Amino acid sequence: MFERIAVKSFDSHVLDGHLYRATVSPAPGLVMIPEIYGITQSLSETAARYAGEGFAVLVLDIFSRIKPGIVLAYDQAGHKQGRHHHDHDFDYELGIKDVQAAVSTLRGRPECNGRVGVVGFCLGGTMAYLASARTDADAAVGYYGTRIHGYLDDAKAIDRPLLLHFGERDHTTPPEVLAQIIPAVSGNPHVKWHVYPDAVHAFANHVRPAHYNAAATAQADQRTFALFRAQLDPSRRSETSVA
């Protein structure tokens, strides 16, 4: 189960957050940013799984400035509506400030040890990338971020660990787009990236059988947890490695 908590942003706008506690507190914190479908049951299950790995997870309602509580189905209608919100309503500049507010909120909670990372999927993957450059998060991981290529100048500002996961057959980051992203981030020693063979967009979403790739997800998650444990949990640094 989760607890609803309020996240007050820089302009006093209040976003909804779903807090999943780790078994042992205080724990390293993670702000989790959804896909364009909102805080779906799938994402909630992912957050609970991350909490089971020893993290205090705050899932942020990133679309709340458009309408609080947007949750869309993984079907054609839901995709169309999510794309509309993303392309016409969502403001990345405001969004990253809301992510900073979530990081600060979680960092100050008793469930958190004071160190906070950001992890996101799809839209959230881009937000995780931006968080590594524009917030004070201690580390970030982005799964198949769809708009990273629109913010390549931010790569120079990244001074904390960032891990990016891409699918080889992801239509949102085809080879010509990866050919822009990879050279831009590869020059920064704080950034690591991986492209997963035969994986498509949303390969880590376990309720979408046409997209889900169990092998790629397992490998990506192993790398994700290793990075976050190394950066957010000093007591476990000696037992972690990031490949």
C-alpha positions in Angstrom: 0.0 0.0 0.0 1.0 3.6 -0.5 0.4 6.9 1.3 -0.8 9.9 -0.6 1.4 12.9 0.2 1.3 16.5 -1.1 4.2 17.8 -3.1 4.3 21.6 -3.0 6.2 23.1 -6.0 8.0 26.3 -6.4 4.9 28.3 -7.3 2.7 26.7 -4.6 1.1 24.3 -7.0 0.4 21.1 -5.1 1.0 17.7 -6.9 -0.1 14.3 -5.7 2.5 11.8 -4.7 2.2 8.1 -3.9 4.7 7.1 -1.3 5.8 3.4 -1.0 7.9 2.7 2.0 10.8 0.3 2.2 10.7 -2.4 4.8 13.5 -0.7 6.7 13.6 3.1 7.3 15.2 5.4 6.7 16.0 4.1 3.2 17.4 5.6 0.0 14.8 7.6 -1.8 13.6 7.4 -5.4 11.2 9.8 -7.2 9.5 7.8 -9.9 8.1 9.6 -13.0 5.3 8.0 -15.0 4.8 7.4 -18.7 2.2 9.5 -20.6 -0.5 7.2 -19.2 -0.2 8.5 -15.6 0.1 6.5 -12.4 -1.3 3.3 -13.8 -1.7 0.0 -11.9 1.4 -1.2 -13.8 3.5 1.7 -12.5 2.1 1.2 -9.0 3.2 -2.4 -9.1 6.7 -1.3 -10.3 6.9 1.2 -7.5 6.0 -1.5 -5.0 8.6 -3.8 -6.5 11.3 -1.0 -6.1 10.2 -0.5 -2.5 10.8 -4.2 -2.0 14.3 -3.7 -3.2 14.9 -1.3 -0.3 13.9 2.1 -1.6 11.4 4.7 -0.4 9.6 5.4 -3.6 7.6 8.6 -4.3 5.6 8.3 -7.5 4.8 11.8 -8.8 1.6 12.8 -10.6 3.5 14.7 -13.3 0.4 15.6 -15.3 -1.3 17.2 -12.4 -1.0 20.7 -13.8 -3.2 19.5 -16.7 -5.6 17.6 -14.5 -4.9 15.8 -11.3 -5.2 12.0 -11.3 -5.0 11.3 -15.0 -4.8 7.6 -15.6 -5.2 6.3 -19.1 -5.6 2.8 -20.6 -2.9 1.1 -22.6 -5.1 1.1 -25.8 -5.4 3.3 -28.9 -7.7 5.8 -27.2 -5.5 6.1 -24.1 -2.4 6.5 -26.3 -4.0 9.2 -28.3 -5.1 11.2 -25.2 -1.7 10.7 -23.6 0.1 11.9 -26.7 -2.2 14.9 -26.8 -1.5 15.9 -23.2 2.3 15.4 -23.9 2.4 17.3 -27.2 0.0 20.1 -26.4 -0.4 20.5 -22.6 2.7 19.3 -20.8 5.5 21.9 -20.1 8.9 20.3 -19.5 10.3 23.5 -18.0 7.6 23.4 -15.3 7.7 19.7 -15.1 11.4 19.6 -14.1 10.7 22.1 -11.3 8.0 19.8 -10.1 10.5 17.0 -10.0 12.8 19.1 -8.0 10.0 19.7 -5.5 9.4 16.0 -5.3 13.1 15.3 -4.7 13.1 18.0 -1.9 9.9 16.6 -0.3 11.2 13.0 -0.3 14.6 14.1 1.0 12.9 15.7 4.0 10.7 12.7 4.9 11.6 10.4 7.8 11.3 7.4 5.5 14.3 8.7 3.5 18.0 8.6 4.4 18.5 12.0 2.8 19.8 10.8 -0.6 17.3 10.7 -3.5 17.5 9.5 -7.0 15.1 9.9 -9.9 13.8 7.1 -12.2 11.3 7.5 -15.0 9.8 5.7 -18.0 9.0 7.1 -21.5 8.1 10.8 -20.7 9.6 10.0 -17.2 12.8 8.8 -18.9 13.3 12.2 -20.4 12.5 13.8 -17.1 15.1 11.6 -15.3 17.7 12.8 -17.9 16.8 16.4 -17.3 16.7 15.8 -13.5 20.4 14.8 -13.7 21.2 18.2 -15.1 18.7 20.5 -13.5 17.9 19.2 -10.1 19.9 18.3 -7.0 19.0 14.6 -7.2 21.9 12.4 -6.3 21.5 10.1 -9.3 19.1 9.3 -12.1 18.0 6.5 -14.4 15.9 6.9 -17.5 14.1 4.1 -19.3 13.5 4.8 -23.0 13.2 8.5 -22.7 11.4 9.8 -25.8 12.6 13.5 -26.0 16.2 13.4 -24.8 17.3 14.4 -28.2 15.5 17.7 -27.8 17.7 18.6 -24.8 21.2 17.5 -25.8 22.7 20.7 -24.5 21.8 19.6 -21.0 24.3 16.7 -21.2 27.1 19.2 -20.5 25.6 20.1 -17.2 25.3 16.6 -15.8 27.6 16.2 -12.9 26.0 13.3 -11.0 25.5 9.6 -12.1 23.0 9.1 -14.9 22.1 5.7 -16.5 20.0 5.5 -19.7 18.3 2.4 -21.0 17.2 2.2 -24.7 15.5 -0.5 -26.8 17.2 -1.4 -30.0 13.9 -1.5 -31.9 12.3 1.5 -30.0 10.4 3.5 -32.7 10.7 6.6 -30.5 14.5 6.5 -30.6 15.4 4.9 -33.9 19.0 4.6 -35.0 19.2 8.2 -36.4 18.0 9.6 -33.0 20.4 7.4 -31.0 23.1 8.7 -33.3 22.4 12.1 -31.8 22.0 11.1 -28.2 24.9 8.7 -27.7 27.7 11.0 -28.9 26.2 13.9 -26.8 26.2 11.9 -23.6 29.3 9.8 -24.2 31.6 12.7 -23.6 30.3 13.0 -20.1 32.0 10.6 -17.6 29.0 10.7 -15.3 26.7 9.1 -17.9 26.4 5.5 -18.9 24.0 4.1 -21.4 22.9 0.7 -22.7 20.9 -0.4 -25.8 19.1 -3.7 -25.3 19.0 -6.0 -28.4 15.5 -6.6 -29.9 13.8 -4.5 -27.2 11.0 -2.1 -28.3 9.5 0.9 -26.6 8.1 0.2 -23.1 10.1 -3.0 -22.8 10.0 -2.8 -19.0 6.2 -2.6 -18.8 5.1 -6.0 -17.6 1.4 -5.6 -18.4 2.0 -4.8 -22.1 2.8 -8.2 -23.7 3.5 -6.8 -27.1 6.2 -4.6 -25.6 7.5 -6.4 -22.5 10.9 -8.0 -22.7 11.7 -9.9 -19.5 15.3 -10.4 -20.3 16.0 -6.8 -21.1 14.0 -5.7 -18.1 15.9 -8.0 -15.7 19.3 -6.7 -17.0 18.2 -3.1 -17.0 16.8 -3.3 -13.5 19.9 -5.0 -12.2 22.0 -2.1 -13.4 19.5 0.4 -12.1 19.4 -1.1 -8.6 23.2 -1.3 -8.5 23.6 2.3 -9.5 21.1 3.5 -6.9 22.5 1.4 -4.1 26.0 2.6 -4.9 25.0 6.3 -5.0 22.2 6.4 -2.4 23.0 3.8 0.2 26.6 4.3 1.5 26.3 1.2 3.7 26.0 -1.0 0.6 28.5 0.5 -1.7 31.1 -2.2 -1.2 28.6 -4.9 -2.4 27.4 -3.1 -5.5 28.8 -2.8 -9.0 27.4 -1.1 -12.1 28.1 -2.8 -15.5 
